[in-house]
């Protein structure tokens, strides 16, 4: 099985997009990667689905698959295979008799598979026990045969709420007694909330599994 993993990728479309003029924003990433993958041997790509979790605000699995399909349709020459997005979290739990891998205790497992992915997987630590599915050659072989050996794209994506508190500087403009504009730096303590997206894309050669 040929598998390539790309961690913390800003855009999959940039990774396997065809050559040509394409506007983009430069986004720093934590792990250096090659800008492109050689996909000349493929005419079709299958976005299977992802291990997902984090915030309940969105469904990271479905939304990531939808976004990648949209981007690849406009920025690559690969044919996108339309298929239902699979929940790899459910797949792994099913193999363990319905008991969530990340359950802290047997009592916590009761009925836990009825929860959405984002309530079972909160962070990267919860995600780790599920990543064994990427090395399951039989599973990916079945998918490769079912869809006639395409390029298979899968991986994991966490969409997490983050909060940070601390001093923040801002510029305040005032006028002095002579009417001149005066700028002063003002520091104040603020609470900030936002979201962090942590993706990892796994590329599987559907011809070799």
Beta strands, then each sheet from edge to edge (+ up, - down):
strand 1: 3-7
strand 2: 44-47
strand 3: 51-54
strand 4: 79-80
strand 5: 151-175
strand 6: 181-205
sheet 1: 1+ 6- 5+ 2+ 4+
sheet 2: 1+ 6- 5+ 3+
end
